[in-house]
Amino acid sequence: MTSNTVTTIWNENMQFESDNPSGHKILIDASSEHGGNDTGLRPKALMLSSLAGCSGLDVVSLLKKMRVSVDDFKIEVIGELTDEHPKFYHKVKVNYHFTGTDLDPSKIQKAVDLSAEKYCGVMEMFRQFAKVEIEIFLY
């Protein structure tokens, strides 16, 4: 069984620095209205970035294998938090935006579906506590 370990160190005030098994580091901080200095990413929003990154890596890899080229690709993730504490995402919408001159809608759909249903572990983790919706936009 594979495991990952991250170490998160308190720097000052509400700011933390967290590492990653890759060796890269990020700053996590609260907004000024919540006592922080607004110098880092917010923890809950970082979860949405993890979801987008996980699925995005899958989709790019799958499209490359399918020999589908796109000019631009972005993922927008909108998370809706519960009203009561502890607040968590109970609804998440993942919008995949593809731009290109000769896009293949069926292959793009297949790549997104494979990521969402088979490969992206972060997406599966989100499904344990949130309703996840997916939409694809082609330009």
Phi and psi in degrees as a GROMACS rama.xvg file:
@    title "Ramachandran Plot"
@    xaxis  label "Phi"
@    yaxis  label "Psi"
@TYPE xy
-87.8484  142.546  THR-2
-135.547  156.929  SER-3
-122.682  145.551  ASN-4
-126.178  131.337  THR-5
-121.113  149.323  VAL-6
-118.361  127.555  THR-7
-118.528  123.679  THR-8
-115.427  133.245  ILE-9
-73.2608  123.172  TRP-10
-89.295  -56.9646  ASN-11
-170.162  159.502  GLU-12
44.7727  -114.979  ASN-13
-109.403  11.3863  MET-14
-92.8088  135.248  GLN-15
-126.456  153.902  PHE-16
-117.509  127.603  GLU-17
-119.845  136.681  SER-18
-95.1416  -177.013  ASP-19
-143.715  151.091  ASN-20
-53.5639  -22.0768  PRO-21
-75.5675  -13.4314  SER-22
97.4736  -9.91986  GLY-23
-79.037  156.461  HIS-24
-127.269  152.497  LYS-25
-133.14  158.56  ILE-26
-102.041  139.454  LEU-27
-121.489  133.291  ILE-28
-152.945  162.432  ASP-29
-94.5937  160.088  ALA-30
-70.9225  164.121  SER-31
-62.2747  -33.7189  SER-32
-69.9251  -13.5136  GLU-33
-111.071  20.3879  HIS-34
92.0269  1.30495  GLY-35
-96.5144  -174.583  GLY-36
-107.495  3.75669  ASN-37
59.0777  43.4375  ASP-38
-111.668  9.54514  THR-39
-154.143  -178.525  GLY-40
-75.6682  151.075  LEU-41
-85.6372  139.847  ARG-42
-57.0217  -47.4296  PRO-43
-68.0778  -41.4283  LYS-44
-64.4114  -31.9094  ALA-45
-62.6392  -32.1056  LEU-46
-61.9428  -40.0932  MET-47
-66.4173  -38.1159  LEU-48
-63.5378  -38.9641  SER-49
-62.6921  -40.4182  SER-50
-62.9275  -47.5573  LEU-51
-63.1722  -43.3364  ALA-52
-64.3628  -43.5028  GLY-53
-60.7072  -51.4227  CYS-54
-68.6334  -38.7489  SER-55
-60.7283  -41.8607  GLY-56
-61.2635  -42.4625  LEU-57
-60.3982  -51.1818  ASP-58
-62.0161  -45.0052  VAL-59
-61.0028  -44.1772  VAL-60
-63.2681  -44.719  SER-61
-65.9511  -42.3478  LEU-62
-63.8501  -36.9365  LEU-63
-62.6076  -44.3628  LYS-64
-64.5203  -32.7551  LYS-65
-83.3335  -2.52502  MET-66
59.1374  42.7876  ARG-67
-104.302  125.863  VAL-68
-106.83  141.311  SER-69
-129.059  148.846  VAL-70
-80.8805  -35.0248  ASP-71
-150.813  149.17  ASP-72
-149.465  128.341  PHE-73
-142.133  154.717  LYS-74
-123.052  128.144  ILE-75
-111.318  125.691  GLU-76
-118.227  124.413  VAL-77
-113.039  119.267  ILE-78
-110.291  133.248  GLY-79
-105.397  121.804  GLU-80
-86.6954  150.775  LEU-81
-66.8576  160.292  THR-82
-80.7251  -30.7467  ASP-83
-96.2131  153.337  GLU-84
-79.6326  144.581  HIS-85
-74.7595  128.554  PRO-86
-73.5614  132.1  LYS-87
-143.937  163.055  PHE-88
-75.122  119.201  TYR-89
-106.742  -15.339  HIS-90
-136.818  134.772  LYS-91
-136.482  130.563  VAL-92
-114.199  126.795  LYS-93
-113.041  113.134  VAL-94
-106.09  121.292  ASN-95
-100.889  122.398  TYR-96
-114.159  120.219  HIS-97
-119.211  135.784  PHE-98
-123.34  137.522  THR-99
179.138  167.713  GLY-100
-88.2835  -26.7028  THR-101
-138.614  59.9721  ASP-102
-72.7943  143.797  LEU-103
-104.607  96.9769  ASP-104
-57.0991  -38.3337  PRO-105
-69.2465  -39.0158  SER-106
-71.6732  -37.1976  LYS-107
-63.6664  -44.1686  ILE-108
-59.2313  -43.7665  GLN-109
-63.018  -43.4953  LYS-110
-62.5023  -44.695  ALA-111
-64.7875  -44.1857  VAL-112
-61.8685  -43.0934  ASP-113
-62.2858  -41.0937  LEU-114
-63.1802  -50.908  SER-115
-67.1741  -34.6824  ALA-116
-103.105  -19.6193  GLU-117
-125.973  -45.0618  LYS-118
-99.9111  -35.4544  TYR-119
-81.1599  103.363  CYS-120
-65.4836  -31.2778  GLY-121
-67.0517  -38.9946  VAL-122
-60.908  -42.5932  MET-123
-64.3012  -39.386  GLU-124
-61.5031  -43.804  MET-125
-60.5796  -37.3736  PHE-126
-63.2792  -17.8842  ARG-127
-72.3256  -19.4773  GLN-128
-137.001  -1.78809  PHE-129
-140.974  153.194  ALA-130
-82.013  122.145  LYS-131
-109.89  125.706  VAL-132
-115.814  148.019  GLU-133
-129.059  139.54  ILE-134
-142.552  142.556  GLU-135
-113.451  135.713  ILE-136
-122.581  130.353  PHE-137
-115.499  133.383  LEU-138
